[in-house]
């Protein structure tokens, strides 16, 4: 069954809880993508960690770290992804988006700005090889082709440190593709971070905020992202 249709069938309400949060730190100007946590724009930024499966079970191995920054135009995310083995798509392309990228190793951001219609949000993905895809998700009124024909204008960069068994993925997303409000300290969005790793059908999933379901499209489980100065 298509991944998106499966998500529609499985998505259900979760018990109410106080959402966890991530702070996105302000940067005075945009910066080049390096996928390097030691770069000046990233080295002092505090992140959050994802180490559990979608149902909340602990995933063996080091946790994934996610950091965020924002400017007057863009919001940035940096993923630090330890791995045991990489499951990579043959013949990768970075010039056009790759539909079904989630069938391979990938890092994902699900983010929405509409707190009244939480089943509408955006999805951004990057692979260790720098492949990417963005999707416009509406769980109640699915977009053609599952929303992947939408184009946000986001940019990405990835690199692999094989000696350390870590890959890094960085995204630069135009704020206006997510939220039409001008970015300012205190602005909040609903968000979750995920990773998929390993070959199907035993694809291993990692979630920052566990969804309580064997899939990621459970928006009531999202946490909060807050822009801070």
VEXMIFI-841601 format. One record per residue: residue in one letter; x, y, z of N, C-alpha, C in turn. Coordinates in pm, 1 decimal, padded with zeros to 6 digits. Example, Ala and Ser with C-alpha at 12.3 -4.5 7.8 and 13.67 -1.06 7.14 Angstrom:
BEGIN
r  nxx  nyy  nzz  caxx  cayy  cazz  cxx  cyy  czz
A  01319.0  -00569.0  00780.0  01230.0  -00450.0  00780.0  01320.0  -00330.0  00780.0
S  01285.0  -00225.0  00708.0  01367.0  -00106.0  00714.0  01290.0  00003.0  00787.0
END
This chain:
BEGIN
r  nxx  nyy  nzz  caxx  cayy  cazz  cxx  cyy  czz
X  00084.4  -00119.4  00000.0  00000.0  00000.0  00000.0  00088.0  00124.5  00000.0
X  00048.3  00228.6  -00072.6  00124.6  00352.5  -00076.9  00141.7  00408.2  00063.7
X  00260.1  00459.9  00092.6  00291.3  00508.9  00226.9  00191.0  00611.1  00276.6
X  00152.3  00706.8  00189.3  00063.1  00813.2  00233.1  -00074.8  00759.4  00267.7
X  -00127.5  00665.0  00185.1  -00257.8  00607.0  00214.9  -00253.9  00529.3  00345.5
X  -00142.8  00459.8  00369.3  -00130.1  00386.1  00494.8  -00134.9  00481.0  00613.4
X  -00070.4  00597.4  00599.4  -00071.4  00695.9  00706.7  -00212.1  00745.0  00734.8
X  -00291.6  00764.8  00629.8  -00427.8  00810.7  00648.0  -00510.1  00709.5  00727.0
X  -00487.2  00582.7  00701.9  -00563.7  00477.6  00768.5  -00524.1  00465.2  00915.4
X  -00392.7  00478.6  00942.6  -00343.3  00451.0  01077.2  -00350.2  00571.0  01171.1
X  -00352.6  00692.6  01116.8  -00350.0  00810.6  01202.8  -00472.7  00813.2  01293.3
X  -00449.9  00837.6  01423.1  -00560.5  00842.9  01517.8  -00521.8  00934.7  01632.7
X  -00619.3  00966.9  01718.7  -00594.7  01060.7  01827.7  -00504.6  00999.4  01933.5
X  -00420.8  01085.6  01993.6  -00335.2  01045.4  02103.9  -00383.0  01113.8  02230.4
X  -00350.1  01057.2  02347.1  -00384.5  01126.0  02470.7  -00319.7  01263.8  02474.6
X  -00390.3  01363.6  02530.6  -00336.5  01498.7  02539.3  -00212.6  01499.8  02627.5
X  -00112.0  01578.0  02586.7  00009.7  01591.9  02666.0  00071.9  01726.3  02633.2
X  00159.0  01772.7  02720.0  00231.0  01896.0  02694.6  00342.0  01868.4  02593.8
X  00343.5  01937.1  02479.3  00443.6  01906.4  02377.5  00583.1  01951.6  02418.5
X  00683.5  01874.9  02379.2  00821.4  01915.5  02397.7  00855.1  02023.7  02295.9
X  00963.2  02095.9  02321.6  00996.0  02206.1  02234.1  01141.3  02209.3  02192.2
X  01167.1  02278.5  02081.8  01301.1  02305.8  02033.6  01308.0  02455.7  02005.4
X  01418.1  02517.9  02046.4  01440.3  02658.6  02019.3  01523.4  02673.4  01892.6
X  01479.0  02760.2  01802.9  01554.5  02795.0  01683.0  01619.9  02930.5  01707.5
X  01752.4  02935.5  01702.8  01825.6  03055.8  01738.2  01842.3  03149.3  01618.9
X  01829.7  03277.6  01645.2  01839.3  03379.0  01540.6  01981.6  03393.1  01488.1
X  01993.6  03411.9  01356.1  02119.7  03447.4  01291.2  02095.7  03575.7  01213.1
X  02188.1  03671.0  01221.8  02168.0  03802.0  01160.8  02163.1  03797.0  01008.8
X  02226.2  03697.1  00950.1  02225.5  03684.9  00804.0  02228.0  03537.9  00765.9
X  02187.0  03509.9  00643.8  02190.4  03372.6  00594.9  02335.1  03328.3  00575.5
X  02355.8  03198.9  00574.2  02491.5  03144.1  00567.7  02494.4  03024.2  00474.8
X  02611.2  02992.8  00418.4  02620.0  02877.5  00328.2  02598.3  02746.4  00402.2
X  02541.6  02650.0  00332.2  02521.0  02517.7  00389.9  02652.7  02441.5  00390.6
X  02687.9  02386.8  00506.5  02813.1  02312.2  00521.5  02791.8  02170.0  00570.5
X  02675.7  02143.9  00633.2  02651.5  02014.9  00698.8  02764.0  01982.6  00796.5
X  02809.8  02085.7  00868.1  02922.6  02072.3  00961.5  02881.0  02127.9  01097.4
X  02865.2  02041.4  01199.6  02824.4  02090.6  01331.4  02928.9  02178.3  01398.6
X  03053.3  02176.8  01348.0  03159.6  02258.7  01406.2  03175.6  02392.9  01336.5
X  03098.9  02417.6  01231.6  03101.9  02547.4  01164.7  03053.8  02655.6  01262.0
X  03100.4  02778.0  01241.0  03073.5  02885.5  01336.3  02924.3  02906.7  01360.3
X  02842.5  02886.1  01257.8  02698.5  02910.3  01272.7  02628.4  02800.7  01351.9
X  02696.4  02689.1  01375.6  02632.6  02575.1  01442.2  02697.8  02533.1  01573.0
X  02824.3  02567.0  01594.4  02898.0  02502.1  01703.2  02845.4  02534.1  01842.5
X  02783.2  02649.7  01860.9  02732.0  02686.2  01993.3  02580.6  02673.5  02004.1
X  02519.0  02609.2  01906.0  02372.4  02596.4  01905.2  02332.1  02468.5  01978.1
X  02241.1  02483.7  02070.2  02192.2  02369.5  02146.4  02078.2  02302.4  02071.3
X  02082.2  02170.4  02060.8  01980.8  02098.2  01986.3  01893.8  02010.3  02073.6
X  01813.5  01928.2  02008.9  01734.0  01825.1  02075.5  01779.2  01689.6  02021.4
X  01737.5  01583.2  02089.9  01782.6  01450.0  02053.7  01664.3  01357.1  02030.2
X  01680.1  01272.6  01929.7  01579.5  01171.1  01897.7  01644.5  01034.5  01909.2
X  01587.3  00948.2  01992.9  01647.0  00817.4  02013.1  01546.5  00705.8  02030.0
X  01418.3  00736.0  02006.3  01313.2  00636.9  02024.5  01241.5  00607.6  01893.9
X  01179.4  00491.6  01888.0  01095.7  00458.3  01774.9  00963.3  00532.2  01783.0
X  00880.2  00523.2  01678.3  00752.5  00594.7  01678.3  00662.0  00560.4  01796.2
X  00671.8  00439.1  01847.7  00587.6  00399.8  01960.7  00651.3  00432.4  02095.3
X  00771.4  00491.3  02093.2  00837.9  00529.7  02216.6  00941.9  00432.1  02265.0
X  00961.8  00320.8  02194.2  01062.1  00223.5  02233.9  01201.3  00275.4  02201.4
X  01298.0  00246.4  02288.2  01434.8  00294.5  02269.8  01499.3  00223.5  02152.2
X  01560.8  00301.1  02061.9  01632.8  00245.9  01948.0  01780.0  00229.4  01987.0
X  01838.3  00110.7  01971.5  01977.6  00090.5  02010.3  02072.0  00185.1  01936.0
X  02178.8  00224.2  02005.4  02279.4  00309.0  01942.0  02267.5  00454.7  01981.8
X  02362.6  00538.7  01939.0  02361.0  00681.6  01972.4  02238.1  00751.8  01916.3
X  02196.7  00856.4  01984.8  02078.6  00930.7  01942.4  02112.0  01028.2  01828.5
X  02008.8  01065.0  01754.4  02019.4  01166.3  01650.6  02002.7  01303.9  01713.7
X  02088.7  01397.7  01673.5  02077.8  01535.1  01723.4  02024.5  01625.9  01613.2
X  01936.7  01718.4  01650.9  01881.8  01816.0  01555.9  01899.4  01955.8  01613.4
X  01955.0  02046.3  01533.3  01971.8  02185.9  01571.7  01896.1  02274.1  01472.5
X  01864.4  02396.8  01515.5  01790.7  02486.9  01427.2  01835.3  02631.5  01445.5
X  01831.9  02707.8  01333.8  01855.1  02851.7  01334.3  01754.5  02916.8  01238.4
X  01738.4  03048.8  01251.2  01647.6  03120.2  01161.5  01702.3  03258.7  01130.9
X  01660.3  03311.1  01016.1  01691.8  03447.3  00974.3  01562.0  03513.8  00931.1
X  01572.8  03632.7  00877.1  01452.7  03703.0  00831.7  01388.2  03635.9  00712.0
X  01459.5  03544.0  00647.4  01408.7  03479.8  00526.2  01392.4  03328.3  00538.5
X  01476.3  03263.2  00617.6  01484.7  03116.8  00615.4  01492.5  03057.1  00754.7
X  01458.3  02929.2  00760.7  01480.3  02851.0  00880.7  01570.1  02733.7  00843.8
X  01665.7  02703.7  00930.0  01767.7  02602.3  00904.5  01753.7  02487.3  01003.4
X  01784.8  02366.3  00954.5  01791.3  02249.1  01041.5  01918.2  02171.4  01009.8
X  01983.8  02124.6  01114.9  02102.4  02040.6  01100.8  02077.5  01908.9  01172.0
X  02091.5  01799.6  01100.1  02078.6  01664.9  01156.1  02217.1  01604.0  01171.1
X  02242.9  01545.6  01287.7  02366.4  01470.0  01314.3  02323.9  01326.0  01338.3
X  02357.3  01237.6  01244.4  02294.6  01104.9  01236.2  02397.4  00992.3  01246.8
X  02422.7  00939.6  01366.6  02507.7  00820.7  01377.4  02441.0  00702.2  01308.5
X  02521.7  00612.1  01254.9  02465.0  00495.8  01186.9  02554.4  00373.9  01205.7
X  02494.9  00257.4  01185.3  02572.2  00132.3  01181.9  02607.1  00096.2  01038.4
X  02506.8  00098.8  00952.2  02525.1  00077.2  00809.5  02437.8  00177.3  00735.6
X  02476.1  00209.1  00613.8  02396.2  00299.7  00533.0  02318.6  00221.8  00427.7
X  02194.3  00260.8  00410.0  02108.3  00203.5  00307.5  02079.0  00314.0  00206.7
X  02153.6  00315.6  00096.0  02152.7  00427.4  00003.5  02089.6  00389.0  -00129.7
X  02023.1  00485.6  -00189.2  01960.6  00464.1  -00319.8  02067.9  00463.6  -00428.7
X  02067.9  00363.7  -00515.9  02162.2  00364.8  -00627.9  02136.3  00483.7  -00721.0
X  02241.0  00529.7  -00785.5  02232.3  00636.6  -00884.7  02160.1  00759.3  -00830.3
X  02210.9  00817.5  -00721.0  02142.8  00932.0  -00661.3  02150.2  01055.9  -00749.9
X  02052.8  01144.2  -00735.6  02054.5  01273.5  -00803.2  02023.6  01381.6  -00702.9
X  02097.0  01492.5  -00710.3  02075.1  01605.3  -00620.7  02014.0  01725.2  -00694.3
X  01995.2  01712.2  -00825.3  01946.0  01824.1  -00905.3  01794.4  01833.1  -00909.4
X  01727.8  01721.9  -00889.9  01581.9  01719.7  -00885.1  01538.7  01637.2  -00765.2
X  01415.2  01659.2  -00718.8  01372.9  01587.2  -00599.7  01347.6  01439.5  -00629.2
X  01360.1  01359.6  -00525.8  01348.9  01214.5  -00535.8  01225.1  01168.1  -00461.9
X  01119.5  01136.2  -00535.0  00999.3  01084.5  -00470.9  01029.7  00947.3  -00410.2
X  00958.4  00913.2  -00303.2  00978.5  00788.2  -00229.1  01119.1  00779.8  -00169.3
X  01177.5  00894.7  -00142.1  01309.2  00895.1  -00078.3  01306.1  00824.6  00056.3
X  01188.6  00821.4  00120.6  01173.6  00757.6  00251.2  01193.6  00606.4  00247.7
X  01208.0  00547.4  00130.3  01237.8  00404.1  00122.9  01384.0  00374.5  00154.3
X  01465.6  00480.4  00170.3  01609.3  00466.4  00196.5  01642.7  00541.3  00324.2
X  01771.0  00548.9  00359.4  01809.5  00625.6  00477.2  01777.7  00773.3  00453.7
X  01716.5  00836.1  00554.5  01666.1  00971.5  00534.9  01647.1  01039.8  00670.1
X  01657.8  01172.9  00671.2  01619.0  01255.9  00785.3  01503.7  01344.2  00740.9
X  01406.4  01367.3  00830.4  01282.5  01432.4  00790.5  01239.8  01539.5  00891.1
X  01183.9  01646.9  00838.2  01118.4  01751.3  00917.0  00972.8  01757.3  00874.4
X  00880.8  01747.1  00970.5  00738.9  01770.6  00947.3  00704.2  01897.1  01024.0
X  00653.0  02000.4  00955.6  00631.5  02127.7  01023.6  00505.9  02195.4  00970.3
X  00426.2  02251.0  01060.8  00303.9  02321.0  01024.1  00286.4  02447.2  01106.5
X  00220.1  02546.8  01047.8  00199.3  02674.3  01117.0  00054.3  02697.5  01155.3
X  -00037.1  02615.1  01106.4  -00179.6  02633.2  01132.2  -00219.2  02550.0  01254.2
X  -00238.7  02616.4  01366.5  -00270.1  02546.2  01490.5  -00416.1  02503.9  01496.9
X  -00499.0  02554.6  01406.3  -00639.1  02514.7  01402.5  -00662.5  02398.6  01306.4
X  -00577.7  02385.2  01206.6  -00589.8  02277.1  01108.9  -00457.6  02200.8  01108.3
X  -00437.2  02122.0  01212.0  -00306.8  02059.9  01233.0  -00277.8  01946.4  01135.2
X  -00379.6  01903.2  01061.2  -00357.9  01795.2  00965.7  -00307.2  01847.4  00830.6
X  -00274.4  01976.2  00828.1  -00211.0  02037.0  00711.6  -00070.9  02082.4  00753.5
X  00030.6  02034.3  00684.6  00168.5  02067.6  00720.8  00259.1  02034.7  00603.5
X  00387.2  02067.3  00618.2  00486.4  02042.3  00514.3  00583.7  01934.0  00561.7
X  00639.8  01864.6  00464.3  00737.6  01759.1  00493.4  00862.7  01783.1  00409.1
X  00979.3  01777.5  00474.2  01107.0  01798.6  00406.8  01199.6  01682.2  00440.4
X  01266.4  01627.3  00339.0  01352.5  01511.6  00359.7  01487.7  01531.6  00291.5
X  01590.7  01473.2  00352.2  01723.9  01472.4  00293.5  01788.2  01337.4  00321.8
X  01867.5  01289.0  00226.5  01937.8  01161.3  00242.7  02085.3  01186.6  00269.3
X  02160.7  01084.2  00311.4  02304.9  01101.2  00330.8  02379.0  01139.2  00202.6
X  02318.4  01112.2  00087.8  02381.6  01145.2  -00039.7  02338.8  01281.6  -00093.3
X  02257.0  01353.9  -00016.7  02213.0  01485.6  -00059.0  02088.5  01486.4  -00144.8
X  02023.6  01371.6  -00162.9  01894.6  01370.2  -00231.6  01790.4  01438.3  -00142.8
X  01682.6  01487.0  -00203.6  01584.3  01561.6  -00127.2  01445.0  01547.7  -00188.3
X  01346.6  01577.9  -00104.6  01208.1  01585.9  -00150.0  01131.9  01673.0  -00051.2
X  01035.3  01750.9  -00101.1  00946.1  01827.5  -00014.3  00801.9  01796.8  -00053.5
X  00714.0  01795.3  00045.5  00575.0  01756.7  00022.8  00480.6  01850.9  00095.6
X  00367.5  01877.4  00033.2  00258.3  01956.5  00090.6  00151.8  01857.0  00135.3
X  00139.6  01838.7  00266.4  00054.2  01733.5  00321.4  -00078.6  01791.5  00369.8
X  -00185.5  01726.4  00331.2  -00318.5  01754.9  00383.9  -00385.7  01619.7  00404.4
X  -00394.1  01576.6  00528.6  -00445.3  01442.6  00556.9  -00594.2  01429.0  00527.1
X  -00666.9  01540.7  00527.6  -00810.6  01535.2  00501.2  -00842.7  01547.5  00352.5
X  -00764.6  01625.6  00281.2  -00783.9  01645.1  00137.6  -00649.3  01627.4  00067.9
X  -00607.3  01502.4  00049.2  -00473.4  01475.8  -00005.2  -00450.2  01544.7  -00139.3
X  -00330.0  01600.1  -00153.0  -00291.4  01666.7  -00276.6  -00257.2  01563.6  -00384.4
X  -00262.2  01602.9  -00512.0  -00223.6  01510.4  -00619.3  -00082.7  01455.3  -00596.9
X  -00067.3  01327.5  -00624.3  00061.7  01258.9  -00609.0  00112.7  01265.3  -00464.5
X  00020.1  01277.3  -00369.1  00061.2  01280.1  -00228.9  00127.9  01409.3  -00186.4
X  00127.4  01511.6  -00272.4  00181.9  01641.3  -00236.1  00325.8  01664.2  -00273.8
X  00390.7  01566.3  -00338.8  00534.0  01582.2  -00363.9  00562.3  01673.2  -00484.6
X  00460.3  01706.5  -00564.0  00478.7  01797.2  -00676.2  00494.6  01942.6  -00630.7
X  00461.3  01971.4  -00506.5  00480.5  02105.4  -00449.8  00629.6  02136.5  -00441.3
X  00663.9  02263.0  -00460.5  00804.3  02305.1  -00455.9  00820.2  02420.2  -00358.8
X  00892.5  02397.8  -00250.9  00911.4  02498.6  -00146.7  01026.3  02593.7  -00175.7
X  01119.2  02551.1  -00261.4  01239.4  02629.7  -00284.3  01347.0  02605.6  -00181.3
X  01335.4  02497.4  -00102.5  01435.8  02473.9  00001.1  01563.5  02414.9  -00058.0
X  01674.6  02435.2  00013.6  01805.8  02385.1  -00027.9  01858.7  02289.7  00078.5
X  01947.9  02201.5  00038.4  01999.5  02102.7  00133.0  02142.7  02065.7  00098.2
X  02210.9  02012.8  00197.8  02346.9  01962.7  00179.6  02368.2  01848.0  00276.9
X  02439.0  01745.0  00232.1  02467.9  01630.3  00318.1  02611.6  01585.8  00297.7
X  02665.2  01521.3  00398.9  02797.7  01461.3  00385.7  02808.5  01345.1  00483.7
X  02896.2  01252.2  00451.8  02915.0  01130.4  00530.5  03056.9  01127.8  00585.2
X  03072.1  01104.0  00713.7  03202.8  01078.5  00774.9  03208.3  00929.3  00804.9
X  03257.1  00853.2  00707.6  03254.8  00707.5  00719.8  03339.6  00658.7  00836.4
X  03451.9  00725.6  00863.1  03540.2  00682.2  00971.9  03470.5  00691.8  01107.6
X  03382.5  00789.0  01123.5  03309.6  00807.3  01249.4  03171.7  00741.8  01246.6
X  03130.7  00692.6  01129.2  02997.1  00636.1  01110.8  02888.8  00736.3  01152.5
X  02899.3  00855.5  01094.7  02801.6  00961.1  01116.2  02777.1  01029.2  00982.6
X  02652.1  01058.3  00952.7  02623.2  01144.6  00838.5  02549.5  01268.5  00886.6
X  02565.7  01376.0  00810.5  02511.9  01505.7  00847.2  02422.6  01557.0  00734.5
X  02308.7  01613.2  00771.2  02219.2  01671.3  00672.4  02173.8  01809.1  00717.2
X  02181.2  01906.5  00627.2  02142.7  02043.5  00660.3  02038.3  02092.0  00560.5
X  01937.5  02162.0  00610.4  01830.3  02217.4  00527.3  01820.2  02367.3  00547.8
X  01790.6  02438.6  00439.7  01754.8  02580.5  00446.1  01618.8  02596.2  00379.2
X  01517.9  02631.0  00458.6  01379.4  02632.9  00412.1  01325.9  02775.5  00416.8
X  01274.8  02828.5  00306.1  01212.1  02961.1  00311.2  01096.3  02962.4  00410.5
X  01100.5  03056.3  00504.1  00995.8  03062.2  00606.1  00858.8  03078.0  00541.4
X  00850.6  03154.1  00432.7  00722.4  03180.1  00368.9  00660.0  03054.5  00308.2
X  00738.1  02949.9  00287.8  00681.5  02823.9  00238.8  00608.9  02747.9  00348.3
X  00632.1  02788.0  00474.2  00569.8  02721.8  00588.9  00466.1  02811.6  00654.4
X  00502.3  02939.7  00672.5  00423.2  03031.8  00753.2  00426.5  03169.5  00687.2
X  00309.9  03227.3  00658.6  00304.2  03357.3  00592.3  00327.9  03473.4  00688.6
X  00331.1  03445.8  00817.7  00363.8  03550.1  00913.7  00512.7  03582.4  00904.9
X  00552.5  03708.3  00920.1  00695.0  03740.2  00918.3  00764.3  03677.7  01039.0
X  00880.3  03618.5  01019.7  00949.8  03557.0  01132.7  00992.1  03660.9  01235.6
X  00971.8  03628.1  01361.5  01006.8  03718.2  01470.9  01021.9  03634.5  01597.0
X  01100.0  03681.8  01694.0  01111.7  03606.8  01819.6  00975.0  03579.0  01879.9
X  00957.5  03456.7  01925.3  00830.7  03415.3  01984.5  00739.0  03341.6  01889.5
X  00763.0  03353.3  01758.5  00680.5  03281.2  01661.9  00696.4  03130.6  01682.8
X  00585.0  03059.7  01683.3  00588.2  02915.4  01706.6  00529.9  02839.4  01588.6
X  00582.3  02719.1  01569.0  00532.1  02625.9  01469.1  00521.4  02488.6  01533.4
X  00438.7  02405.1  01474.2  00423.0  02267.2  01520.0  00519.7  02180.6  01439.1
X  00594.4  02091.6  01506.8  00705.1  02025.7  01437.1  00733.5  01887.8  01493.6
X  00786.9  01802.1  01407.4  00843.4  01675.3  01452.5  00959.4  01640.9  01359.7
X  01053.7  01563.5  01414.0  01172.0  01520.2  01340.1  01177.5  01368.2  01340.3
X  01220.8  01313.1  01226.8  01225.9  01168.5  01213.4  01351.1  01126.2  01135.7
X  01384.4  00997.9  01153.5  01483.4  00933.2  01068.2  01433.3  00796.0  01029.0
X  01464.7  00757.6  00906.3  01442.9  00621.0  00862.1  01576.1  00563.6  00821.1
X  01601.9  00440.0  00858.5  01729.8  00379.3  00824.4  01713.0  00228.4  00804.9
X  01796.6  00173.8  00718.7  01792.4  00030.9  00691.9  01697.5  -00003.3  00578.7
X  01716.1  -00119.3  00518.8  01633.6  -00158.0  00403.4  01494.0  -00203.5  00443.6
X  01398.4  -00181.3  00353.2  01264.6  -00236.9  00370.8  01273.6  -00389.0  00354.6
X  01187.3  -00469.6  00419.2  01072.7  -00424.4  00498.8  01105.7  -00401.5  00646.0
X  01233.3  -00414.6  00684.9  01270.7  -00397.4  00825.5  01329.7  -00258.7  00847.6
X  01273.8  -00161.1  00781.5  01315.9  -00022.2  00792.3  01299.2  00024.1  00936.8
X  01405.0  00076.8  00995.4  01399.5  00123.0  01134.2  01366.7  00271.8  01137.8
X  01273.9  00309.4  01224.6  01229.0  00447.6  01233.1  01266.8  00507.8  01367.0
X  01303.3  00636.0  01365.8  01336.0  00710.9  01486.0  01251.7  00837.8  01485.4
X  01193.7  00871.6  01600.0  01109.8  00990.2  01610.5  01154.8  01075.9  01728.3
X  01154.7  01208.0  01708.5  01180.2  01298.2  01821.9  01063.2  01291.5  01919.4
X  00941.7  01313.6  01869.8  00820.2  01299.5  01949.8  00748.1  01172.6  01905.7
X  00749.7  01067.2  01987.9  00684.3  00943.1  01947.9  00538.8  00966.5  01909.8
X  00496.3  00898.3  01805.4  00361.5  00918.1  01752.7  00259.2  00821.4  01811.7
X  00305.9  00713.2  01871.6  00213.6  00611.2  01920.8  00161.2  00520.9  01811.6
X  00209.3  00540.5  01688.9  00168.1  00462.7  01572.6  00294.1  00417.3  01497.7
X  00283.1  00316.0  01412.5  00400.1  00271.0  01336.5  00426.8  00358.8  01214.9
X  00383.6  00484.6  01218.9  00407.3  00576.1  01107.3  00428.8  00715.1  01163.5
X  00468.6  00809.0  01076.5  00505.3  00942.9  01119.8  00392.4  01044.5  01107.5
X  00291.5  01018.1  01026.5  00189.3  01117.3  00997.7  00081.1  01120.1  01105.2
X  00122.7  01163.2  01224.2  00032.3  01175.9  01338.9  00053.7  01316.5  01396.0
X  -00007.7  01418.2  01336.4  00025.5  01556.5  01372.1  -00006.9  01594.7  01515.1
X  -00100.7  01524.3  01578.9  -00130.4  01557.6  01717.2  -00014.9  01522.2  01810.7
X  00084.8  01451.2  01760.6  00202.1  01417.9  01841.3  00316.0  01519.1  01825.7
X  00300.0  01616.4  01735.8  00408.8  01710.4  01709.4  00445.5  01790.0  01835.1
X  00572.8  01832.2  01840.3  00617.9  01925.5  01942.1  00610.0  02068.3  01891.1
X  00679.0  02158.7  01961.1  00676.4  02300.7  01926.3  00815.4  02351.6  01893.4
X  00824.2  02429.4  01786.7  00944.3  02502.5  01753.5  00918.2  02650.3  01780.7
X  01009.8  02714.6  01855.4  00995.6  02855.3  01889.8  01116.5  02932.9  01838.9
X  01091.6  03041.5  01765.9  01199.8  03129.1  01723.8  01244.3  03214.3  01841.4
X  01375.6  03213.1  01868.8  01429.1  03290.1  01981.2  01541.6  03378.9  01931.6
X  01562.3  03487.7  02001.4  01666.0  03582.8  01965.0  01801.6  03533.4  02016.0
END
